[in-house]
């Protein structure tokens, strides 16, 4: 700023370092003192790792006509990787991810139709159309996302799931990718998991005073099961994370089973299920009971086996927190009856 470069250093008395920075940068150096730990943490946040994509090549709305440069996309699989690496495709995918994160979208839907392609965002539980790229770009867009998620670009007849780590405006954001073949090509859904936007404070979730008091009483119980219900995108996991943050202390052993781990929490033992190797919710929950837990968080009760184990854990002195996909709280009773 004004030809002055502000540098954070752990040893402000090192005059030789200051002189060298001034020589290299050609600017007057203003030194501020910081701890080595804070400097390393900042570097890890803002400098990308080898497997992190930096979303820094963003385009404006006015520049979307540039994408028509690709007028025909060949279906030759051998060419898809080369086409997916072309600048307009990279710019469009970056643009979609960047804007979705900026607009607080929870999901990106890339949906092919007959001679049409649309991209929709889900914001606050509602879907709305964001852009209609040229339909000829569909294969290249899907291939670009597959490359980023380390999926098989040649496989277009089976569903695939993967993950991407990106930096958006300097902060790390995780993306869960789901690709499924349809009548007009592969449909892609990208779930956006922004750790900075996960609220770890129950007061910030919009509870009324009375409901907050009742919820705190429930989660402070020594045993039992607490189910957070609601439709997709309603904040079930956010509520569970806020509850775990309040319960987290040195006196209790908190363990979670998630798919995937959406946010790392210090002091909590988090385990991610893996369908590929048979490490499912039910398997993980059985093993978890031998880990001497006080509080167990299960990402989702999906099947009868998981529901039975969770109830048994609650009846044997554990506090179990989990989510259930129903539209409202009374619907949880019907859902549990369906699971026997």
Residue pairs with C-beta under 8 A, 6 or more apart in sequence:
3 27
3 28
4 27
4 28
4 29
4 30
5 21
5 25
5 27
5 28
5 29
5 30
6 29
6 30
6 31
6 32
7 18
7 21
7 29
7 30
7 31
7 32
8 32
8 33
8 34
8 38
8 39
8 42
9 17
9 31
9 32
9 33
9 34
9 39
10 33
10 34
10 35
10 36
10 39
11 17
12 31
12 32
12 33
18 29
18 31
21 29
22 28
22 29
45 170
45 171
45 172
46 167
46 170
48 54
48 167
49 165
51 165
52 165
52 166
52 167
52 172
53 148
53 164
53 165
53 166
53 167
54 166
54 167
55 94
55 97
55 98
55 101
55 166
55 167
55 168
56 94
56 167
57 90
57 91
57 94
58 91
58 94
58 95
58 98
59 66
59 91
59 92
59 94
59 95
64 131
64 133
66 88
66 91
67 88
67 91
67 92
67 133
67 134
67 137
68 134
69 88
70 83
70 86
70 88
70 89
70 134
70 136
70 137
70 140
71 134
71 136
72 136
73 83
73 136
73 137
73 138
73 139
73 140
74 83
75 139
77 153
77 154
77 156
80 139
80 140
80 143
80 153
81 143
81 147
81 153
83 89
83 139
83 140
83 143
84 140
84 141
84 143
84 144
84 146
84 147
84 153
85 144
85 147
86 140
88 137
89 137
89 140
89 141
89 144
90 144
92 133
92 137
92 141
93 141
93 144
93 145
93 148
96 108
96 110
96 119
96 130
96 131
97 108
97 166
97 168
97 173
97 175
97 190
97 192
98 168
99 105
99 121
99 130
100 108
100 121
100 130
100 190
100 192
101 168
101 169
101 173
101 192
101 194
102 168
102 169
103 121
103 123
104 123
104 124
104 197
105 121
105 122
105 123
105 192
106 122
106 123
106 191
106 192
106 233
107 121
107 122
107 189
107 190
107 191
107 192
107 233
108 119
108 120
108 121
108 188
108 189
108 190
108 192
109 119
109 120
109 121
109 122
109 127
109 187
109 188
109 189
110 117
110 119
110 138
110 141
110 142
110 145
110 187
110 188
110 189
110 190
111 117
111 118
111 119
111 120
111 187
112 135
112 138
112 182
112 184
112 185
112 186
112 187
113 135
113 184
114 184
115 135
116 132
116 135
117 132
117 133
117 134
117 135
117 137
117 138
117 141
118 129
118 131
118 132
119 129
119 130
119 131
119 132
119 133
120 127
120 128
120 129
120 130
121 127
121 128
121 130
122 233
124 233
125 231
125 232
125 233
125 234
133 141
138 185
139 185
141 188
142 179
142 185
142 186
142 188
143 153
145 164
145 177
145 179
145 188
145 190
146 152
146 153
146 160
146 162
146 177
146 179
147 153
148 164
148 177
149 162
149 163
149 164
149 175
149 177
150 162
151 160
151 162
151 177
151 179
152 160
156 181
156 186
157 181
158 181
159 178
159 179
159 180
159 181
160 177
160 178
160 179
161 176
161 177
161 178
161 179
162 176
162 177
163 174
163 175
163 176
163 177
163 260
164 174
164 175
164 177
164 190
165 172
165 173
165 174
165 175
166 172
166 173
166 174
166 175
167 173
168 194
171 194
171 196
172 195
173 192
173 193
173 194
173 195
174 193
174 194
174 195
174 260
174 262
175 190
175 191
175 192
175 193
176 190
176 191
176 193
176 260
177 188
177 189
177 190
177 191
178 188
178 189
178 190
178 191
179 186
179 187
179 188
180 186
180 187
180 189
181 187
193 262
193 263
195 262
195 263
195 264
198 237
198 238
198 241
198 262
198 263
199 205
199 238
199 241
199 242
200 241
200 242
200 245
201 242
201 245
202 212
202 215
202 216
202 242
202 243
202 246
203 212
204 242
205 235
205 238
205 239
205 242
207 215
215 243
216 246
218 224
218 226
219 226
219 243
219 246
219 247
219 319
219 321
220 247
221 319
222 317
222 319
223 314
223 315
223 316
223 317
223 318
223 319
224 314
224 319
224 320
225 310
225 311
225 313
225 314
225 319
225 320
225 321
225 322
226 243
226 319
226 320
226 321
226 322
227 301
227 322
227 323
227 324
227 332
228 236
228 239
228 240
228 321
228 322
228 323
228 324
229 236
229 323
229 324
229 325
229 326
229 327
229 328
229 329
229 331
229 332
230 236
230 326
230 327
230 328
231 325
231 327
232 325
236 323
237 262
237 299
237 323
240 297
240 321
240 322
240 323
241 262
241 263
241 265
243 321
244 254
244 256
244 265
244 268
244 295
244 297
244 321
245 265
247 254
247 295
248 254
248 265
248 267
248 268
249 267
250 267
252 294
252 295
253 269
253 291
253 292
253 293
253 294
253 295
254 267
254 268
254 269
254 293
254 294
254 295
254 296
254 297
255 268
255 269
255 270
255 271
255 288
255 291
255 293
255 295
255 296
255 297
256 268
256 269
256 270
256 271
256 296
256 297
256 298
256 299
257 271
257 273
257 281
257 284
257 285
257 288
257 296
257 297
257 298
257 299
258 270
258 271
258 272
258 273
258 297
258 299
259 272
259 273
259 281
259 299
259 300
260 272
261 270
261 271
261 272
264 270
269 291
271 284
271 288
273 279
273 280
273 281
273 283
273 284
273 299
281 298
281 299
281 300
281 301
281 302
281 303
281 306
282 303
282 305
282 306
282 309
285 296
285 298
285 306
285 309
285 310
285 313
286 309
288 296
289 309
289 313
289 318
293 318
294 318
294 319
295 318
295 319
295 320
295 321
296 310
296 313
296 318
296 319
296 320
296 321
297 320
297 321
297 322
298 306
298 310
298 320
298 321
298 322
299 322
299 323
300 322
300 323
300 324
300 325
301 307
301 310
301 322
301 323
301 324
301 339
303 339
304 339
304 340
307 336
307 339
307 340
308 340
310 320
310 322
313 320
314 320
324 332
324 335
324 336
325 335
326 332
326 334
326 335
